[in-house]
Amino acid sequence: MDGKIATVAVDNTFFSFDTDYSYAVPDDLADLHIGSRVDVPFGKSNNLRSGIVVDIFIGDISSLKFISKYIDRPL
């Protein structure tokens, strides 16, 4: 199933410092923009982490987790 995908630079990860992660954008966050701060479920435990949206595109969202919360607009 295709939908809106956001690439997110997640804060405070211990895994790879130069890795961005893809998340599906829920319909109620359709006005999300590059530079927006968001909360996303991270890792197997799905702990919420903050991050910044660095890209938005359309693609297959069937295997992705959804962005949990829109924190604020880009600066």
mmJSON file of the N, C-alpha and C atoms, coordinates in Angstrom:
{"data_MODEL":{"atom_site":{
"group_PDB":["ATOM","ATOM","ATOM","ATOM","ATOM","ATOM","ATOM","ATOM","ATOM","ATOM","ATOM","ATOM","ATOM","ATOM","ATOM","ATOM","ATOM","ATOM","ATOM","ATOM","ATOM","ATOM","ATOM","ATOM","ATOM","ATOM","ATOM","ATOM","ATOM","ATOM","ATOM","ATOM","ATOM","ATOM","ATOM","ATOM","ATOM","ATOM","ATOM","ATOM","ATOM","ATOM","ATOM","ATOM","ATOM","ATOM","ATOM","ATOM","ATOM","ATOM","ATOM","ATOM","ATOM","ATOM","ATOM","ATOM","ATOM","ATOM","ATOM","ATOM","ATOM","ATOM","ATOM","ATOM","ATOM","ATOM","ATOM","ATOM","ATOM","ATOM","ATOM","ATOM","ATOM","ATOM","ATOM","ATOM","ATOM","ATOM","ATOM","ATOM","ATOM","ATOM","ATOM","ATOM","ATOM","ATOM","ATOM","ATOM","ATOM","ATOM","ATOM","ATOM","ATOM","ATOM","ATOM","ATOM","ATOM","ATOM","ATOM","ATOM","ATOM","ATOM","ATOM","ATOM","ATOM","ATOM","ATOM","ATOM","ATOM","ATOM","ATOM","ATOM","ATOM","ATOM","ATOM","ATOM","ATOM","ATOM","ATOM","ATOM","ATOM","ATOM","ATOM","ATOM","ATOM","ATOM","ATOM","ATOM","ATOM","ATOM","ATOM","ATOM","ATOM","ATOM","ATOM","ATOM","ATOM","ATOM","ATOM","ATOM","ATOM","ATOM","ATOM","ATOM","ATOM","ATOM","ATOM","ATOM","ATOM","ATOM","ATOM","ATOM","ATOM","ATOM","ATOM","ATOM","ATOM","ATOM","ATOM","ATOM","ATOM","ATOM","ATOM","ATOM","ATOM","ATOM","ATOM","ATOM","ATOM","ATOM","ATOM","ATOM","ATOM","ATOM","ATOM","ATOM","ATOM","ATOM","ATOM","ATOM","ATOM","ATOM","ATOM","ATOM","ATOM","ATOM","ATOM","ATOM","ATOM","ATOM","ATOM","ATOM","ATOM","ATOM","ATOM","ATOM","ATOM","ATOM","ATOM","ATOM","ATOM","ATOM","ATOM","ATOM","ATOM","ATOM","ATOM","ATOM","ATOM","ATOM","ATOM","ATOM","ATOM","ATOM","ATOM","ATOM","ATOM","ATOM","ATOM","ATOM","ATOM","ATOM","ATOM","ATOM","ATOM"],
"id":[1,2,3,4,5,6,7,8,9,10,11,12,13,14,15,16,17,18,19,20,21,22,23,24,25,26,27,28,29,30,31,32,33,34,35,36,37,38,39,40,41,42,43,44,45,46,47,48,49,50,51,52,53,54,55,56,57,58,59,60,61,62,63,64,65,66,67,68,69,70,71,72,73,74,75,76,77,78,79,80,81,82,83,84,85,86,87,88,89,90,91,92,93,94,95,96,97,98,99,100,101,102,103,104,105,106,107,108,109,110,111,112,113,114,115,116,117,118,119,120,121,122,123,124,125,126,127,128,129,130,131,132,133,134,135,136,137,138,139,140,141,142,143,144,145,146,147,148,149,150,151,152,153,154,155,156,157,158,159,160,161,162,163,164,165,166,167,168,169,170,171,172,173,174,175,176,177,178,179,180,181,182,183,184,185,186,187,188,189,190,191,192,193,194,195,196,197,198,199,200,201,202,203,204,205,206,207,208,209,210,211,212,213,214,215,216,217,218,219,220,221,222,223,224,225],
"type_symbol":["N","C","C","N","C","C","N","C","C","N","C","C","N","C","C","N","C","C","N","C","C","N","C","C","N","C","C","N","C","C","N","C","C","N","C","C","N","C","C","N","C","C","N","C","C","N","C","C","N","C","C","N","C","C","N","C","C","N","C","C","N","C","C","N","C","C","N","C","C","N","C","C","N","C","C","N","C","C","N","C","C","N","C","C","N","C","C","N","C","C","N","C","C","N","C","C","N","C","C","N","C","C","N","C","C","N","C","C","N","C","C","N","C","C","N","C","C","N","C","C","N","C","C","N","C","C","N","C","C","N","C","C","N","C","C","N","C","C","N","C","C","N","C","C","N","C","C","N","C","C","N","C","C","N","C","C","N","C","C","N","C","C","N","C","C","N","C","C","N","C","C","N","C","C","N","C","C","N","C","C","N","C","C","N","C","C","N","C","C","N","C","C","N","C","C","N","C","C","N","C","C","N","C","C","N","C","C","N","C","C","N","C","C","N","C","C","N","C","C","N","C","C","N","C","C"],
"label_atom_id":["N","CA","C","N","CA","C","N","CA","C","N","CA","C","N","CA","C","N","CA","C","N","CA","C","N","CA","C","N","CA","C","N","CA","C","N","CA","C","N","CA","C","N","CA","C","N","CA","C","N","CA","C","N","CA","C","N","CA","C","N","CA","C","N","CA","C","N","CA","C","N","CA","C","N","CA","C","N","CA","C","N","CA","C","N","CA","C","N","CA","C","N","CA","C","N","CA","C","N","CA","C","N","CA","C","N","CA","C","N","CA","C","N","CA","C","N","CA","C","N","CA","C","N","CA","C","N","CA","C","N","CA","C","N","CA","C","N","CA","C","N","CA","C","N","CA","C","N","CA","C","N","CA","C","N","CA","C","N","CA","C","N","CA","C","N","CA","C","N","CA","C","N","CA","C","N","CA","C","N","CA","C","N","CA","C","N","CA","C","N","CA","C","N","CA","C","N","CA","C","N","CA","C","N","CA","C","N","CA","C","N","CA","C","N","CA","C","N","CA","C","N","CA","C","N","CA","C","N","CA","C","N","CA","C","N","CA","C","N","CA","C","N","CA","C","N","CA","C","N","CA","C","N","CA","C","N","CA","C","N","CA","C"],
"label_alt_id":[null,null,null,null,null,null,null,null,null,null,null,null,null,null,null,null,null,null,null,null,null,null,null,null,null,null,null,null,null,null,null,null,null,null,null,null,null,null,null,null,null,null,null,null,null,null,null,null,null,null,null,null,null,null,null,null,null,null,null,null,null,null,null,null,null,null,null,null,null,null,null,null,null,null,null,null,null,null,null,null,null,null,null,null,null,null,null,null,null,null,null,null,null,null,null,null,null,null,null,null,null,null,null,null,null,null,null,null,null,null,null,null,null,null,null,null,null,null,null,null,null,null,null,null,null,null,null,null,null,null,null,null,null,null,null,null,null,null,null,null,null,null,null,null,null,null,null,null,null,null,null,null,null,null,null,null,null,null,null,null,null,null,null,null,null,null,null,null,null,null,null,null,null,null,null,null,null,null,null,null,null,null,null,null,null,null,null,null,null,null,null,null,null,null,null,null,null,null,null,null,null,null,null,null,null,null,null,null,null,null,null,null,null,null,null,null,null,null,null,null,null,null,null,null,null],
"label_comp_id":["MET","MET","MET","ASP","ASP","ASP","GLY","GLY","GLY","LYS","LYS","LYS","ILE","ILE","ILE","ALA","ALA","ALA","THR","THR","THR","VAL","VAL","VAL","ALA","ALA","ALA","VAL","VAL","VAL","ASP","ASP","ASP","ASN","ASN","ASN","THR","THR","THR","PHE","PHE","PHE","PHE","PHE","PHE","SER","SER","SER","PHE","PHE","PHE","ASP","ASP","ASP","THR","THR","THR","ASP","ASP","ASP","TYR","TYR","TYR","SER","SER","SER","TYR","TYR","TYR","ALA","ALA","ALA","VAL","VAL","VAL","PRO","PRO","PRO","ASP","ASP","ASP","ASP","ASP","ASP","LEU","LEU","LEU","ALA","ALA","ALA","ASP","ASP","ASP","LEU","LEU","LEU","HIS","HIS","HIS","ILE","ILE","ILE","GLY","GLY","GLY","SER","SER","SER","ARG","ARG","ARG","VAL","VAL","VAL","ASP","ASP","ASP","VAL","VAL","VAL","PRO","PRO","PRO","PHE","PHE","PHE","GLY","GLY","GLY","LYS","LYS","LYS","SER","SER","SER","ASN","ASN","ASN","ASN","ASN","ASN","LEU","LEU","LEU","ARG","ARG","ARG","SER","SER","SER","GLY","GLY","GLY","ILE","ILE","ILE","VAL","VAL","VAL","VAL","VAL","VAL","ASP","ASP","ASP","ILE","ILE","ILE","PHE","PHE","PHE","ILE","ILE","ILE","GLY","GLY","GLY","ASP","ASP","ASP","ILE","ILE","ILE","SER","SER","SER","SER","SER","SER","LEU","LEU","LEU","LYS","LYS","LYS","PHE","PHE","PHE","ILE","ILE","ILE","SER","SER","SER","LYS","LYS","LYS","TYR","TYR","TYR","ILE","ILE","ILE","ASP","ASP","ASP","ARG","ARG","ARG","PRO","PRO","PRO","LEU","LEU","LEU"],
"label_asym_id":["A","A","A","A","A","A","A","A","A","A","A","A","A","A","A","A","A","A","A","A","A","A","A","A","A","A","A","A","A","A","A","A","A","A","A","A","A","A","A","A","A","A","A","A","A","A","A","A","A","A","A","A","A","A","A","A","A","A","A","A","A","A","A","A","A","A","A","A","A","A","A","A","A","A","A","A","A","A","A","A","A","A","A","A","A","A","A","A","A","A","A","A","A","A","A","A","A","A","A","A","A","A","A","A","A","A","A","A","A","A","A","A","A","A","A","A","A","A","A","A","A","A","A","A","A","A","A","A","A","A","A","A","A","A","A","A","A","A","A","A","A","A","A","A","A","A","A","A","A","A","A","A","A","A","A","A","A","A","A","A","A","A","A","A","A","A","A","A","A","A","A","A","A","A","A","A","A","A","A","A","A","A","A","A","A","A","A","A","A","A","A","A","A","A","A","A","A","A","A","A","A","A","A","A","A","A","A","A","A","A","A","A","A","A","A","A","A","A","A","A","A","A","A","A","A"],
"label_entity_id":["1","1","1","1","1","1","1","1","1","1","1","1","1","1","1","1","1","1","1","1","1","1","1","1","1","1","1","1","1","1","1","1","1","1","1","1","1","1","1","1","1","1","1","1","1","1","1","1","1","1","1","1","1","1","1","1","1","1","1","1","1","1","1","1","1","1","1","1","1","1","1","1","1","1","1","1","1","1","1","1","1","1","1","1","1","1","1","1","1","1","1","1","1","1","1","1","1","1","1","1","1","1","1","1","1","1","1","1","1","1","1","1","1","1","1","1","1","1","1","1","1","1","1","1","1","1","1","1","1","1","1","1","1","1","1","1","1","1","1","1","1","1","1","1","1","1","1","1","1","1","1","1","1","1","1","1","1","1","1","1","1","1","1","1","1","1","1","1","1","1","1","1","1","1","1","1","1","1","1","1","1","1","1","1","1","1","1","1","1","1","1","1","1","1","1","1","1","1","1","1","1","1","1","1","1","1","1","1","1","1","1","1","1","1","1","1","1","1","1","1","1","1","1","1","1"],
"label_seq_id":[1,1,1,2,2,2,3,3,3,4,4,4,5,5,5,6,6,6,7,7,7,8,8,8,9,9,9,10,10,10,11,11,11,12,12,12,13,13,13,14,14,14,15,15,15,16,16,16,17,17,17,18,18,18,19,19,19,20,20,20,21,21,21,22,22,22,23,23,23,24,24,24,25,25,25,26,26,26,27,27,27,28,28,28,29,29,29,30,30,30,31,31,31,32,32,32,33,33,33,34,34,34,35,35,35,36,36,36,37,37,37,38,38,38,39,39,39,40,40,40,41,41,41,42,42,42,43,43,43,44,44,44,45,45,45,46,46,46,47,47,47,48,48,48,49,49,49,50,50,50,51,51,51,52,52,52,53,53,53,54,54,54,55,55,55,56,56,56,57,57,57,58,58,58,59,59,59,60,60,60,61,61,61,62,62,62,63,63,63,64,64,64,65,65,65,66,66,66,67,67,67,68,68,68,69,69,69,70,70,70,71,71,71,72,72,72,73,73,73,74,74,74,75,75,75],
"pdbx_PDB_ins_code":[null,null,null,null,null,null,null,null,null,null,null,null,null,null,null,null,null,null,null,null,null,null,null,null,null,null,null,null,null,null,null,null,null,null,null,null,null,null,null,null,null,null,null,null,null,null,null,null,null,null,null,null,null,null,null,null,null,null,null,null,null,null,null,null,null,null,null,null,null,null,null,null,null,null,null,null,null,null,null,null,null,null,null,null,null,null,null,null,null,null,null,null,null,null,null,null,null,null,null,null,null,null,null,null,null,null,null,null,null,null,null,null,null,null,null,null,null,null,null,null,null,null,null,null,null,null,null,null,null,null,null,null,null,null,null,null,null,null,null,null,null,null,null,null,null,null,null,null,null,null,null,null,null,null,null,null,null,null,null,null,null,null,null,null,null,null,null,null,null,null,null,null,null,null,null,null,null,null,null,null,null,null,null,null,null,null,null,null,null,null,null,null,null,null,null,null,null,null,null,null,null,null,null,null,null,null,null,null,null,null,null,null,null,null,null,null,null,null,null,null,null,null,null,null,null],
"Cartn_x":[0.842,0.0,0.889,0.653,1.448,0.875,1.761,1.379,2.556,2.355,3.385,4.391,5.682,6.765,7.656,8.043,8.985,10.283,11.395,12.703,13.042,13.369,13.561,14.969,15.647,16.914,16.547,16.682,16.24,17.331,16.944,17.874,18.219,19.426,19.851,19.707,20.23,20.253,21.658,21.751,23.053,23.514,22.682,22.997,23.955,23.463,24.319,24.023,25.048,24.855,24.497,24.849,24.59,23.429,22.573,21.453,20.15,19.382,18.041,17.052,15.858,14.862,13.58,12.908,11.673,10.462,9.495,8.246,7.073,5.968,4.741,4.131,3.561,2.921,1.415,0.839,-0.611,-1.392,-2.616,-3.443,-3.617,-3.698,-3.912,-2.651,-1.519,-0.283,0.139,-0.814,-0.525,0.165,0.044,0.671,2.114,2.698,4.078,5.036,6.091,7.07,8.481,9.388,10.806,11.242,11.959,12.395,11.501,10.351,9.441,10.039,9.786,10.184,9.015,9.329,8.301,8.754,7.803,8.092,7.8,8.717,8.56,8.829,8.167,8.485,9.812,10.741,12.075,12.482,13.052,13.558,12.451,12.864,11.898,10.93,11.383,10.524,9.588,9.788,8.959,8.956,10.063,10.184,10.108,9.402,9.291,10.593,11.042,12.225,11.848,12.491,12.284,13.205,12.805,13.623,13.186,13.937,13.64,13.402,12.335,12.013,13.01,13.714,14.716,14.303,13.241,12.754,11.325,10.545,9.179,8.975,8.412,8.172,7.019,6.595,5.519,6.146,5.653,6.169,5.332,5.811,5.102,5.265,4.155,4.196,3.823,3.62,3.085,3.983,5.292,6.187,6.725,6.176,6.717,5.885,6.549,5.862,5.379,4.35,3.803,4.409,4.565,4.967,3.901,4.331,3.388,2.827,3.689,3.269,4.07,3.395,3.986,4.304,5.582,5.96,5.848,6.491,6.385,6.801,6.517,6.825,8.304,8.786,10.192,10.511,11.756,12.194,12.399],
"Cartn_y":[-1.179,0.0,1.245,2.131,3.355,4.447,5.266,6.382,7.318,8.321,9.32,8.768,8.896,8.419,9.591,9.654,10.677,9.991,10.522,10.079,10.944,10.301,11.009,10.76,11.843,11.754,11.683,10.498,10.249,10.661,11.411,11.857,10.707,10.775,9.884,8.401,7.967,6.534,6.013,4.78,4.17,3.326,3.204,2.313,2.978,3.591,4.223,5.715,6.502,7.944,8.604,7.976,8.578,7.915,7.225,6.52,7.255,7.464,8.017,6.86,7.043,5.98,6.444,5.518,5.834,5.477,6.389,6.202,6.607,5.881,6.246,7.478,8.339,9.557,9.304,9.366,9.164,10.3,10.005,10.997,12.286,12.194,13.406,14.27,13.786,14.585,14.897,14.941,15.123,16.448,17.456,18.76,18.82,17.675,17.584,18.144,18.838,19.438,19.011,19.103,18.879,19.905,19.441,20.298,20.23,19.58,19.432,18.474,18.755,17.825,16.897,15.61,14.598,13.622,12.896,11.759,10.498,9.528,8.274,7.09,5.944,4.733,4.189,3.877,3.476,2.151,1.282,0.002,-1.003,-2.174,-3.249,-2.881,-2.057,-1.663,-0.513,0.094,1.212,2.4,2.617,3.812,5.044,6.073,7.289,8.071,8.474,9.322,10.51,11.629,12.807,12.72,13.385,13.428,14.567,14.752,15.815,15.187,15.61,15.122,15.726,14.852,15.322,15.087,14.303,14.06,13.533,13.765,13.246,12.751,11.549,10.987,9.989,9.49,8.504,7.132,6.126,4.772,3.767,2.526,1.434,1.556,1.73,1.928,0.665,-0.444,-1.642,-2.199,-1.968,-2.522,-1.461,-0.244,0.86,1.148,1.657,2.185,3.597,4.053,5.383,6.406,7.628,8.741,8.895,9.07,9.144,10.535,11.543,12.887,13.938,15.002,16.171,17.159,17.437,18.305,19.78,20.169,21.566,21.721,22.907,23.236,23.555,23.524,23.857,25.286,25.505,26.856,27.718],
"Cartn_z":[0.0,0.0,0.0,-0.939,-1.023,-0.133,0.387,1.234,1.407,2.221,2.479,3.491,3.171,4.029,4.393,5.657,6.122,6.54,6.068,6.535,7.736,8.868,10.133,10.672,11.039,11.766,13.243,13.833,15.208,16.19,17.231,18.276,19.22,19.782,20.875,20.579,19.439,19.151,19.403,19.823,20.076,18.903,17.892,16.792,15.816,14.793,13.794,13.765,13.984,14.092,12.765,11.643,10.34,9.607,10.326,9.709,9.981,8.913,9.042,8.924,9.448,9.486,8.809,8.12,7.403,8.252,8.259,9.004,8.122,8.255,7.554,8.219,7.394,7.895,7.99,9.2,9.327,8.661,8.263,7.562,8.356,9.685,10.481,10.594,10.068,10.041,8.608,7.704,6.284,5.973,6.848,6.599,7.107,7.435,7.905,6.856,7.297,6.385,6.752,5.793,6.072,7.115,8.117,9.211,10.433,10.315,11.458,12.485,13.766,14.829,15.111,15.255,15.478,16.559,17.142,18.008,17.214,17.297,16.567,17.491,17.248,17.998,17.482,18.397,17.961,18.596,17.786,18.268,18.53,19.012,19.288,20.403,21.341,22.464,22.116,20.945,20.48,21.435,22.131,22.97,22.088,22.536,21.734,21.774,20.59,20.446,19.573,19.834,18.991,17.784,16.731,15.528,14.637,13.559,12.596,11.231,10.561,9.224,8.235,7.498,6.542,5.093,4.875,3.518,3.614,2.569,2.48,1.055,0.914,-0.411,-0.332,-1.484,-1.57,-1.814,-1.086,-1.26,-0.495,-0.472,0.193,1.704,2.412,3.867,4.648,3.953,4.608,5.714,5.66,6.683,7.644,7.575,8.373,9.619,10.633,11.814,11.476,12.186,11.949,12.903,12.409,13.266,14.344,15.593,16.712,16.943,16.806,17.208,16.446,16.09,15.45,16.568,16.828,17.942,17.568,16.487,16.051,14.601,14.078,12.683,12.517,11.249,11.006,11.419,11.786,12.166,10.949],
"occupancy":[1.0,1.0,1.0,1.0,1.0,1.0,1.0,1.0,1.0,1.0,1.0,1.0,1.0,1.0,1.0,1.0,1.0,1.0,1.0,1.0,1.0,1.0,1.0,1.0,1.0,1.0,1.0,1.0,1.0,1.0,1.0,1.0,1.0,1.0,1.0,1.0,1.0,1.0,1.0,1.0,1.0,1.0,1.0,1.0,1.0,1.0,1.0,1.0,1.0,1.0,1.0,1.0,1.0,1.0,1.0,1.0,1.0,1.0,1.0,1.0,1.0,1.0,1.0,1.0,1.0,1.0,1.0,1.0,1.0,1.0,1.0,1.0,1.0,1.0,1.0,1.0,1.0,1.0,1.0,1.0,1.0,1.0,1.0,1.0,1.0,1.0,1.0,1.0,1.0,1.0,1.0,1.0,1.0,1.0,1.0,1.0,1.0,1.0,1.0,1.0,1.0,1.0,1.0,1.0,1.0,1.0,1.0,1.0,1.0,1.0,1.0,1.0,1.0,1.0,1.0,1.0,1.0,1.0,1.0,1.0,1.0,1.0,1.0,1.0,1.0,1.0,1.0,1.0,1.0,1.0,1.0,1.0,1.0,1.0,1.0,1.0,1.0,1.0,1.0,1.0,1.0,1.0,1.0,1.0,1.0,1.0,1.0,1.0,1.0,1.0,1.0,1.0,1.0,1.0,1.0,1.0,1.0,1.0,1.0,1.0,1.0,1.0,1.0,1.0,1.0,1.0,1.0,1.0,1.0,1.0,1.0,1.0,1.0,1.0,1.0,1.0,1.0,1.0,1.0,1.0,1.0,1.0,1.0,1.0,1.0,1.0,1.0,1.0,1.0,1.0,1.0,1.0,1.0,1.0,1.0,1.0,1.0,1.0,1.0,1.0,1.0,1.0,1.0,1.0,1.0,1.0,1.0,1.0,1.0,1.0,1.0,1.0,1.0,1.0,1.0,1.0,1.0,1.0,1.0,1.0,1.0,1.0,1.0,1.0,1.0],
"B_iso_or_equiv":[0.0,0.0,0.0,0.0,0.0,0.0,0.0,0.0,0.0,0.0,0.0,0.0,0.0,0.0,0.0,0.0,0.0,0.0,0.0,0.0,0.0,0.0,0.0,0.0,0.0,0.0,0.0,0.0,0.0,0.0,0.0,0.0,0.0,0.0,0.0,0.0,0.0,0.0,0.0,0.0,0.0,0.0,0.0,0.0,0.0,0.0,0.0,0.0,0.0,0.0,0.0,0.0,0.0,0.0,0.0,0.0,0.0,0.0,0.0,0.0,0.0,0.0,0.0,0.0,0.0,0.0,0.0,0.0,0.0,0.0,0.0,0.0,0.0,0.0,0.0,0.0,0.0,0.0,0.0,0.0,0.0,0.0,0.0,0.0,0.0,0.0,0.0,0.0,0.0,0.0,0.0,0.0,0.0,0.0,0.0,0.0,0.0,0.0,0.0,0.0,0.0,0.0,0.0,0.0,0.0,0.0,0.0,0.0,0.0,0.0,0.0,0.0,0.0,0.0,0.0,0.0,0.0,0.0,0.0,0.0,0.0,0.0,0.0,0.0,0.0,0.0,0.0,0.0,0.0,0.0,0.0,0.0,0.0,0.0,0.0,0.0,0.0,0.0,0.0,0.0,0.0,0.0,0.0,0.0,0.0,0.0,0.0,0.0,0.0,0.0,0.0,0.0,0.0,0.0,0.0,0.0,0.0,0.0,0.0,0.0,0.0,0.0,0.0,0.0,0.0,0.0,0.0,0.0,0.0,0.0,0.0,0.0,0.0,0.0,0.0,0.0,0.0,0.0,0.0,0.0,0.0,0.0,0.0,0.0,0.0,0.0,0.0,0.0,0.0,0.0,0.0,0.0,0.0,0.0,0.0,0.0,0.0,0.0,0.0,0.0,0.0,0.0,0.0,0.0,0.0,0.0,0.0,0.0,0.0,0.0,0.0,0.0,0.0,0.0,0.0,0.0,0.0,0.0,0.0,0.0,0.0,0.0,0.0,0.0,0.0],
"pdbx_formal_charge":[null,null,null,null,null,null,null,null,null,null,null,null,null,null,null,null,null,null,null,null,null,null,null,null,null,null,null,null,null,null,null,null,null,null,null,null,null,null,null,null,null,null,null,null,null,null,null,null,null,null,null,null,null,null,null,null,null,null,null,null,null,null,null,null,null,null,null,null,null,null,null,null,null,null,null,null,null,null,null,null,null,null,null,null,null,null,null,null,null,null,null,null,null,null,null,null,null,null,null,null,null,null,null,null,null,null,null,null,null,null,null,null,null,null,null,null,null,null,null,null,null,null,null,null,null,null,null,null,null,null,null,null,null,null,null,null,null,null,null,null,null,null,null,null,null,null,null,null,null,null,null,null,null,null,null,null,null,null,null,null,null,null,null,null,null,null,null,null,null,null,null,null,null,null,null,null,null,null,null,null,null,null,null,null,null,null,null,null,null,null,null,null,null,null,null,null,null,null,null,null,null,null,null,null,null,null,null,null,null,null,null,null,null,null,null,null,null,null,null,null,null,null,null,null,null],
"auth_seq_id":[1,1,1,2,2,2,3,3,3,4,4,4,5,5,5,6,6,6,7,7,7,8,8,8,9,9,9,10,10,10,11,11,11,12,12,12,13,13,13,14,14,14,15,15,15,16,16,16,17,17,17,18,18,18,19,19,19,20,20,20,21,21,21,22,22,22,23,23,23,24,24,24,25,25,25,26,26,26,27,27,27,28,28,28,29,29,29,30,30,30,31,31,31,32,32,32,33,33,33,34,34,34,35,35,35,36,36,36,37,37,37,38,38,38,39,39,39,40,40,40,41,41,41,42,42,42,43,43,43,44,44,44,45,45,45,46,46,46,47,47,47,48,48,48,49,49,49,50,50,50,51,51,51,52,52,52,53,53,53,54,54,54,55,55,55,56,56,56,57,57,57,58,58,58,59,59,59,60,60,60,61,61,61,62,62,62,63,63,63,64,64,64,65,65,65,66,66,66,67,67,67,68,68,68,69,69,69,70,70,70,71,71,71,72,72,72,73,73,73,74,74,74,75,75,75],
"auth_comp_id":["MET","MET","MET","ASP","ASP","ASP","GLY","GLY","GLY","LYS","LYS","LYS","ILE","ILE","ILE","ALA","ALA","ALA","THR","THR","THR","VAL","VAL","VAL","ALA","ALA","ALA","VAL","VAL","VAL","ASP","ASP","ASP","ASN","ASN","ASN","THR","THR","THR","PHE","PHE","PHE","PHE","PHE","PHE","SER","SER","SER","PHE","PHE","PHE","ASP","ASP","ASP","THR","THR","THR","ASP","ASP","ASP","TYR","TYR","TYR","SER","SER","SER","TYR","TYR","TYR","ALA","ALA","ALA","VAL","VAL","VAL","PRO","PRO","PRO","ASP","ASP","ASP","ASP","ASP","ASP","LEU","LEU","LEU","ALA","ALA","ALA","ASP","ASP","ASP","LEU","LEU","LEU","HIS","HIS","HIS","ILE","ILE","ILE","GLY","GLY","GLY","SER","SER","SER","ARG","ARG","ARG","VAL","VAL","VAL","ASP","ASP","ASP","VAL","VAL","VAL","PRO","PRO","PRO","PHE","PHE","PHE","GLY","GLY","GLY","LYS","LYS","LYS","SER","SER","SER","ASN","ASN","ASN","ASN","ASN","ASN","LEU","LEU","LEU","ARG","ARG","ARG","SER","SER","SER","GLY","GLY","GLY","ILE","ILE","ILE","VAL","VAL","VAL","VAL","VAL","VAL","ASP","ASP","ASP","ILE","ILE","ILE","PHE","PHE","PHE","ILE","ILE","ILE","GLY","GLY","GLY","ASP","ASP","ASP","ILE","ILE","ILE","SER","SER","SER","SER","SER","SER","LEU","LEU","LEU","LYS","LYS","LYS","PHE","PHE","PHE","ILE","ILE","ILE","SER","SER","SER","LYS","LYS","LYS","TYR","TYR","TYR","ILE","ILE","ILE","ASP","ASP","ASP","ARG","ARG","ARG","PRO","PRO","PRO","LEU","LEU","LEU"],
"auth_asym_id":["A","A","A","A","A","A","A","A","A","A","A","A","A","A","A","A","A","A","A","A","A","A","A","A","A","A","A","A","A","A","A","A","A","A","A","A","A","A","A","A","A","A","A","A","A","A","A","A","A","A","A","A","A","A","A","A","A","A","A","A","A","A","A","A","A","A","A","A","A","A","A","A","A","A","A","A","A","A","A","A","A","A","A","A","A","A","A","A","A","A","A","A","A","A","A","A","A","A","A","A","A","A","A","A","A","A","A","A","A","A","A","A","A","A","A","A","A","A","A","A","A","A","A","A","A","A","A","A","A","A","A","A","A","A","A","A","A","A","A","A","A","A","A","A","A","A","A","A","A","A","A","A","A","A","A","A","A","A","A","A","A","A","A","A","A","A","A","A","A","A","A","A","A","A","A","A","A","A","A","A","A","A","A","A","A","A","A","A","A","A","A","A","A","A","A","A","A","A","A","A","A","A","A","A","A","A","A","A","A","A","A","A","A","A","A","A","A","A","A","A","A","A","A","A","A"],
"auth_atom_id":["N","CA","C","N","CA","C","N","CA","C","N","CA","C","N","CA","C","N","CA","C","N","CA","C","N","CA","C","N","CA","C","N","CA","C","N","CA","C","N","CA","C","N","CA","C","N","CA","C","N","CA","C","N","CA","C","N","CA","C","N","CA","C","N","CA","C","N","CA","C","N","CA","C","N","CA","C","N","CA","C","N","CA","C","N","CA","C","N","CA","C","N","CA","C","N","CA","C","N","CA","C","N","CA","C","N","CA","C","N","CA","C","N","CA","C","N","CA","C","N","CA","C","N","CA","C","N","CA","C","N","CA","C","N","CA","C","N","CA","C","N","CA","C","N","CA","C","N","CA","C","N","CA","C","N","CA","C","N","CA","C","N","CA","C","N","CA","C","N","CA","C","N","CA","C","N","CA","C","N","CA","C","N","CA","C","N","CA","C","N","CA","C","N","CA","C","N","CA","C","N","CA","C","N","CA","C","N","CA","C","N","CA","C","N","CA","C","N","CA","C","N","CA","C","N","CA","C","N","CA","C","N","CA","C","N","CA","C","N","CA","C","N","CA","C","N","CA","C","N","CA","C","N","CA","C","N","CA","C","N","CA","C"],
"pdbx_PDB_model_num":[1,1,1,1,1,1,1,1,1,1,1,1,1,1,1,1,1,1,1,1,1,1,1,1,1,1,1,1,1,1,1,1,1,1,1,1,1,1,1,1,1,1,1,1,1,1,1,1,1,1,1,1,1,1,1,1,1,1,1,1,1,1,1,1,1,1,1,1,1,1,1,1,1,1,1,1,1,1,1,1,1,1,1,1,1,1,1,1,1,1,1,1,1,1,1,1,1,1,1,1,1,1,1,1,1,1,1,1,1,1,1,1,1,1,1,1,1,1,1,1,1,1,1,1,1,1,1,1,1,1,1,1,1,1,1,1,1,1,1,1,1,1,1,1,1,1,1,1,1,1,1,1,1,1,1,1,1,1,1,1,1,1,1,1,1,1,1,1,1,1,1,1,1,1,1,1,1,1,1,1,1,1,1,1,1,1,1,1,1,1,1,1,1,1,1,1,1,1,1,1,1,1,1,1,1,1,1,1,1,1,1,1,1,1,1,1,1,1,1,1,1,1,1,1,1]
}}}
